Amino acid sequence: MIMELYRKNNLDCSRITTRNYSTSFSLGVRMLNARYRPGIYSIYGYVRYADEIVDTFFEQDQRLLFNEFKAESWKAIERGFSINPIIDSFQEAVRHYSIDHHLIEAFLSSMEMDLYQSEYDPRLLERYIYGSAEAVGLMCLRVFYFDEPEKYAGLVEPARKLGAAFQKVNFLRDAQDDFENKGRIYFQDIDFRRFDLASKRRIEAEIDADFKAAYQGIRALKKEVRFGVYLAYIYYLRLFRKIKRARPADILRQRYRLSNPRKMYLLANAYLKNAFNIL
């Protein structure tokens, strides 16, 4: 009984973390069938904390903090327990859904790259996007289809494309902060000091292709999870279209977002499309 309370408390920490850090993603999770939500909250809470270490705590010894976080993660997964509520919630999901340890290794490797890497060639960028976004998407897909391996396997590629699209949109949305404040350039052959329309359109063409490939996978999802994933897809697609309309110089001056009324409109529209199976 005590352990049940302990696990519930730790899951609550992951749920609160999700809601505090991303209202959009949190809303998408709430649109999932209830039995899938705990695993997704646990994954998001974990990746959010790892990201905070490399993106926020600049006054601390980030490498030391990250190494401690990584070591505690593997110890927790091995013994099935952690005194850190976020890590404990994550290891519970890893063990319950048999999440591939390779996906965790890939994610942690990408996060660690942000501690020492500032520019990315095509090989490094592919590796970074796989770990930071695609692998996380595959963890979520595992939660959805942990007992249906054939269906999971059939949706791996669309899930990877969706993660890649989300990450590349984030790169454009956060370009000002990444470049000006953190000195990071994620796009190969892009000089943000001379960022022009041709460069911007080249990036956008990649993202368009990723979104199109991901959409077919979303349509094939089971109904219990399709609405939540489709809602996240629609939010990011509309954000991407807003960024596409912006001038290159504006990308480095502000962080783009969707207004709350716009999100509510998209929620209602997505609900109707999903309900009537007209995605």
C-alpha positions in Angstrom: 0.0 0.0 0.0 2.8 2.4 0.9 4.6 1.6 -2.4 1.3 2.2 -4.3 1.1 5.7 -2.7 4.8 6.3 -3.5 4.3 5.4 -7.2 1.1 7.5 -7.4 2.9 10.5 -5.9 5.8 10.1 -8.4 3.4 9.8 -11.3 1.7 13.0 -10.1 5.1 14.7 -10.2 5.5 13.7 -13.9 1.9 14.8 -14.7 2.4 18.2 -13.0 5.7 18.7 -14.8 3.9 18.0 -18.2 1.2 20.5 -17.4 3.5 23.2 -16.1 6.0 23.0 -19.0 3.7 22.4 -22.0 0.0 23.2 -21.9 -0.3 22.1 -25.6 1.3 18.7 -25.1 -0.6 18.2 -21.8 -3.9 18.8 -23.6 -2.9 16.2 -26.2 -2.2 13.7 -23.5 -5.6 14.3 -21.9 -7.2 13.4 -25.2 -5.7 9.9 -25.0 -7.6 7.0 -23.6 -6.9 7.1 -19.8 -4.9 3.9 -19.7 -2.2 5.4 -21.9 -1.7 8.6 -20.1 0.5 7.5 -17.2 3.2 6.2 -19.5 3.3 9.3 -21.6 3.4 11.6 -18.5 6.3 9.6 -17.2 8.2 9.9 -20.5 7.6 13.6 -20.8 8.6 14.4 -17.2 11.8 12.5 -17.7 12.9 14.1 -21.0 11.8 17.5 -19.7 14.2 17.2 -16.7 17.1 16.0 -18.8 16.5 18.9 -21.2 16.4 21.4 -18.3 19.9 20.3 -17.1 21.5 21.1 -20.5 19.4 24.1 -21.4 18.8 26.0 -18.1 21.3 25.4 -15.3 24.2 27.3 -16.8 25.4 28.5 -13.4 25.9 24.9 -12.3 28.3 22.2 -13.4 26.0 20.9 -16.1 28.2 17.9 -17.1 28.4 16.7 -13.5 24.6 17.2 -13.1 23.9 15.3 -16.3 26.3 12.4 -15.4 24.5 12.1 -12.1 21.1 12.1 -13.8 22.2 9.5 -16.3 23.8 7.2 -13.7 20.7 7.4 -11.5 18.5 6.6 -14.5 20.3 3.4 -15.3 20.5 2.4 -11.6 16.8 3.0 -11.2 15.9 0.9 -14.4 18.1 -1.9 -13.1 16.7 -2.1 -9.5 13.2 -0.8 -10.2 13.3 2.1 -7.9 14.6 5.7 -7.4 14.2 8.2 -4.7 14.0 10.8 -7.5 10.2 10.9 -8.3 10.7 11.8 -12.0 13.2 9.1 -12.6 11.2 6.6 -10.6 8.1 7.3 -12.6 10.1 6.9 -15.8 11.8 3.6 -14.8 8.3 2.3 -13.9 7.2 3.0 -17.5 10.4 1.6 -19.0 9.9 -1.7 -17.1 6.1 -1.9 -17.6 6.1 -1.2 -21.3 9.5 -2.9 -22.0 10.8 0.3 -23.6 14.0 -0.5 -25.6 17.1 0.7 -23.7 18.6 1.7 -27.0 16.0 4.5 -27.2 17.0 5.8 -23.8 20.7 5.6 -24.7 20.0 7.6 -27.9 18.0 10.2 -26.0 20.6 10.7 -23.3 23.4 10.8 -26.0 21.6 13.7 -27.8 21.1 15.6 -24.6 24.7 15.2 -23.7 25.7 16.6 -27.2 24.2 19.9 -26.2 26.8 20.2 -23.5 29.8 20.3 -25.9 28.4 20.6 -29.5 27.5 23.9 -31.0 27.4 23.2 -34.7 26.2 20.0 -36.4 27.2 18.4 -39.7 24.6 16.2 -41.4 25.8 13.0 -39.6 25.7 14.6 -36.2 22.4 16.4 -36.9 20.8 13.1 -37.9 22.0 11.4 -34.7 20.9 14.4 -32.6 17.4 14.5 -34.0 17.0 10.7 -33.7 17.9 10.8 -30.0 16.2 14.0 -29.0 12.9 13.6 -30.9 12.5 10.4 -32.9 13.5 8.1 -30.0 11.1 9.9 -27.6 8.3 9.4 -30.2 9.1 5.7 -30.3 9.0 5.4 -26.5 5.5 6.9 -26.7 4.6 4.5 -29.6 5.7 1.7 -27.4 3.3 2.7 -24.7 0.5 2.7 -27.3 1.4 -0.7 -28.8 3.5 -2.5 -26.1 1.4 -5.6 -26.5 1.0 -5.4 -30.3 4.6 -5.7 -31.7 3.6 -6.0 -35.4 1.5 -2.9 -35.3 4.3 -1.1 -33.4 6.8 -2.1 -36.1 4.5 -0.9 -38.9 4.3 2.6 -37.3 8.0 3.1 -36.5 8.8 5.2 -39.6 5.8 7.6 -39.4 6.5 8.1 -35.7 10.1 9.0 -36.4 9.0 11.4 -39.1 6.6 13.1 -36.7 9.3 13.5 -34.0 11.7 14.9 -36.6 9.1 17.4 -37.8 8.4 18.5 -34.3 12.1 18.9 -33.5 12.8 20.9 -36.7 9.9 23.2 -36.0 11.4 23.7 -32.5 14.7 24.6 -34.1 13.1 27.4 -36.1 10.8 28.5 -33.2 13.8 28.7 -30.8 16.4 29.9 -33.3 16.8 33.3 -31.5 17.5 31.7 -28.1 19.6 28.8 -29.4 21.8 31.1 -31.6 22.0 34.3 -29.6 22.0 32.9 -26.1 23.4 29.4 -26.4 25.5 29.7 -29.6 23.9 26.6 -31.1 23.3 26.1 -34.9 21.5 22.9 -35.6 21.1 23.3 -39.4 24.0 22.4 -41.6 25.3 25.2 -43.9 22.9 27.8 -42.3 24.6 31.0 -41.1 22.1 32.8 -39.0 24.1 36.0 -39.3 23.1 35.9 -43.0 19.9 34.0 -42.8 18.0 34.5 -46.0 14.7 33.3 -47.7 16.4 30.6 -49.7 17.9 29.1 -46.5 14.6 29.3 -44.7 12.7 27.6 -47.5 15.3 24.8 -47.7 14.6 24.0 -44.1 10.9 24.3 -44.5 10.9 21.8 -47.4 12.4 19.2 -45.2 9.8 19.8 -42.5 6.9 19.7 -45.0 8.1 16.3 -46.2 8.4 15.0 -42.6 4.8 16.2 -41.8 3.4 14.5 -44.9 5.0 11.2 -44.1 3.9 11.4 -40.4 0.3 12.1 -41.3 -0.2 8.7 -42.9 0.9 7.1 -39.7 -1.4 9.2 -37.6 -4.4 8.1 -39.7 -3.4 4.4 -39.0 -3.3 4.8 -35.2 -5.9 3.1 -33.1 -8.8 5.3 -32.1 -7.9 5.4 -28.4 -4.8 7.4 -29.1 -5.3 8.9 -32.5 -7.0 12.1 -31.3 -4.3 13.1 -28.9 -1.5 12.5 -31.4 -3.5 14.3 -34.2 -4.0 17.3 -31.9 -0.3 17.6 -31.2 0.3 17.2 -35.0 -2.2 20.0 -35.8 -0.8 22.4 -33.2 2.7 22.0 -34.6 1.6 22.1 -38.2 -0.2 25.4 -37.6 2.8 26.8 -35.7 5.0 25.7 -38.6 2.7 27.6 -41.1 2.9 30.7 -38.9 6.7 30.5 -39.0 6.6 29.9 -42.8 4.8 33.3 -43.2 7.5 35.1 -41.2 10.4 36.9 -42.7 13.8 35.3 -42.1 15.0 38.2 -40.0 11.9 37.9 -37.7 12.8 34.3 -36.8 15.8 35.6 -34.9 13.8 38.4 -33.2 11.0 36.5 -31.5 9.7 33.1 -30.4 6.5 32.1 -32.3 3.6 30.5 -30.5 -0.2 29.9 -31.0 -2.6 31.9 -29.0 -5.0 30.1 -26.6 -8.1 31.0 -28.6 -6.4 29.6 -31.7 -5.5 26.4 -29.8 -9.2 26.0 -28.7 -10.4 26.4 -32.3 -7.9 23.7 -33.4 -9.0 21.5 -30.6 -12.6 21.7 -31.6 -11.8 21.2 -35.3 -9.6 18.2 -34.6 -12.2 16.6 -32.4 -14.8 16.8 -35.1 -12.5 15.4 -37.7 -11.5 12.5 -35.5 -15.0 11.8 -34.3 -16.3 11.5 -37.9 -13.2 9.7 -39.1 -12.4 12.3 -41.7 -8.7 12.9 -40.9 
